[in-house]
Amino acid sequence: MDAKQDEAEEFVEAWTEFARWVSTMPGAGTARLTRDLSEPRRYLSFAPWESAEAMNAWKSVPELGERMARPHGAASARIRR
């Protein structure tokens, strides 16, 4: 995903808040955010899960959309789930 022009700091802050929430989910590992050195607005986010079932359970949490809204708002590309 790409951060919007001049909103990289806001994106990272929003993603960090989101990652803290993700880490409270059963079966979630540590979420990581990497930045592309050649495209400084481009980021890759990933997290390991204990199982596909744990990840799918997280995806069905009603507040997921609300929690994703802030980082998504600072990104110029859609966040993939």
N, C-alpha and C positions, 0 to 999 in steps of 0.2 A: 504494500500500500504506500501511497505517497502522501506526505504531509502537505497541507495547503501552503502556498507561498507565505512566508513570514509567520507560520504557525507551528513550526517544528517543536518549540519548547512547550507549547500548549498541548500538542499531540502527545509528547512523551509524558507529561504530567498526567494527562487523562488516561493514557495506557497504563501507567504505573498504578493508578487507583484501580483500574479494571483488573490488573494482574493480582493485586492484593486480594480482591474479592474472589477471583478464580482460585487462588491458593486455599481458600476456605472450603472449597467443594470437595466432597469425598472422592478420593482416587486421583486428585489433581497433583501433578508434579510442579516444579518451579517454572513459571512462565518466563520466557526470554524475549527480548527485543533487540534485534541487530540492525545496524545502519549500514547502508551501502556506501562504501568509500568513494566510488566514482559518481554516485548520484545521491548527494547528501540529504535530499528530501525523501528518499526511498527507505522503507523499513520492512523487515520481515519479523513476524511474531509467531512464536510456537511454544508449545508446552506438552510434555509427556503426560500420559494418563495410564493408570494401572491396568485399565481394560477398556475395550470399546464400549462396554455397558456403562462404565462410569462416565465416559465422555458423552455418550448419548443421553444419560440422565441429566448431566449438566446442560446440554443443549435444550432440554425440555423444561428447565426452570423458568417459571413465568417472568421473572425480572431480568432475564438475559437481554432482551431487546433494550430495555431501559438502561442497563449497565453498559451496553455497547454504544449507546447513543453519543456519549461525550467523545470518546476517541474517534468514532466514526465522523462526528461533526468537524473534527480538525483534520480529517484525511480527505484527499481529493479523489481517492479511488475507493470503491466499495470493499468493505472488510468481508472476507470469505469465512464461512463457518464450516 
